[in-house]
Amino acid sequence: MKISTISRPRINFTNNHEWIDINGTVGFVGISAYKLKEIKNITNIKWHVNKGIIEKGSLIAEIHTADQIIPVHAPVNCKFLGQNQKLAGNLNLIIESPQDKGWVFFVTPLKFNNQDTLLSPESYQKLIRVKVVS
């Protein structure tokens, strides 16, 4: 399987490896390539929240593999807009294009320009480098 290294242009990360790309009033949310690097196949997505206003940190979904469950949380306070419909035919799009087309769901952030708790791509790289060394 070929893994895309393309990353969305406005991407920011959480300490838990979720990312959000806010484009105007819509934010696309996914899981970082770093978190997914050992995953070979996704078997299922279990949805916990799929409507309404969501607080930052709330569990939205769980990505199931043969041997682990990867939680996906809301990276900001937001309103849930929907699931990535392209995943219906190919769950492995999440691992094939983890930081671009493999987004999991999309939202409208409740506050714009309030991303102070999110990590820039550079700060996230420092975080994962520390984890690799530890």
C-alpha positions in Angstrom: 0.0 0.0 0.0 1.4 3.4 -1.0 1.1 6.0 1.9 0.7 9.6 0.9 2.9 12.1 2.5 0.8 15.1 1.5 -0.4 17.2 4.4 -3.2 19.7 4.4 -2.0 23.4 4.3 -3.7 24.7 7.5 -3.2 21.6 9.7 -2.7 21.8 13.4 -2.4 19.0 15.9 -3.4 17.9 19.4 -1.1 16.2 21.9 -3.2 13.0 21.3 -2.3 13.0 17.5 -5.6 14.3 16.1 -5.3 17.0 13.5 -7.7 19.7 12.3 -7.5 21.7 9.1 -9.8 24.8 9.4 -10.8 26.1 6.0 -13.1 29.1 6.5 -15.9 27.9 8.7 -15.3 24.2 8.3 -12.7 22.0 10.1 -11.6 18.6 8.8 -10.4 16.2 11.5 -8.2 13.2 11.2 -5.4 11.2 12.9 -1.7 11.9 12.3 0.5 9.8 10.1 2.7 9.3 13.1 -0.1 7.7 15.1 -1.0 5.4 12.2 2.5 4.4 11.0 2.2 0.8 12.2 -1.4 0.2 11.1 -1.9 -2.1 8.1 -5.7 -2.4 8.0 -8.7 -0.7 9.5 -11.6 -3.0 10.2 -14.3 -0.6 11.5 -15.1 2.8 12.8 -17.4 3.0 15.9 -19.1 6.3 16.2 -19.8 7.8 19.7 -21.0 11.3 18.7 -22.5 12.2 15.3 -24.6 15.3 15.9 -24.8 18.5 17.8 -22.4 20.7 19.8 -19.3 18.9 21.0 -16.8 19.9 23.7 -13.1 19.8 23.0 -11.7 16.4 24.0 -15.0 14.5 23.6 -14.7 11.1 22.1 -16.2 11.2 18.6 -15.2 7.8 17.1 -12.9 4.8 17.6 -10.9 3.4 14.7 -10.7 -0.4 15.0 -7.8 -2.4 13.7 -7.1 -6.1 14.2 -5.3 -5.5 17.4 -6.0 -2.0 18.6 -8.5 0.8 19.0 -7.5 4.3 18.2 -9.8 7.0 19.8 -10.6 10.2 17.8 -11.5 13.2 20.0 -12.8 16.6 19.1 -9.7 18.9 18.8 -11.8 22.1 19.5 -15.2 23.0 20.8 -17.3 22.5 17.7 -20.5 21.5 16.0 -20.4 18.1 14.3 -21.2 18.3 10.5 -20.7 14.8 9.3 -18.5 11.8 8.5 -16.1 11.5 5.6 -18.3 9.7 3.1 -15.3 8.5 1.1 -14.5 6.2 4.0 -17.7 4.2 3.4 -16.1 2.3 0.5 -12.5 2.4 1.8 -11.7 2.7 5.5 -8.0 2.3 4.7 -8.1 5.7 3.1 -7.3 6.9 6.7 -3.9 5.2 6.6 -3.3 5.7 2.8 -3.7 9.5 3.1 -3.6 10.1 6.8 -3.2 13.9 6.8 -5.2 14.8 3.7 -8.0 12.7 2.1 -8.2 10.3 5.0 -9.9 12.8 7.4 -12.5 11.1 9.6 -15.2 13.8 10.2 -15.8 17.5 9.7 -17.0 20.2 12.1 -17.7 23.9 12.5 -15.5 25.3 15.3 -17.5 27.4 17.8 -14.7 29.9 18.1 -12.5 30.9 15.1 -8.9 31.9 15.6 -8.9 30.2 19.0 -6.4 27.5 18.3 -4.0 28.4 21.1 -4.1 24.8 22.5 -3.3 23.3 19.2 0.2 22.5 18.0 1.7 23.9 14.8 3.2 21.3 12.5 6.7 22.3 13.8 5.7 22.0 17.4 4.1 18.6 16.7 7.3 17.4 15.1 9.2 18.3 18.2 6.6 16.4 20.3 6.9 13.2 18.3 10.7 13.4 18.2 10.7 13.5 22.0 8.4 10.4 22.1 10.7 8.5 19.7 13.8 9.3 21.8 12.1 8.4 25.1 
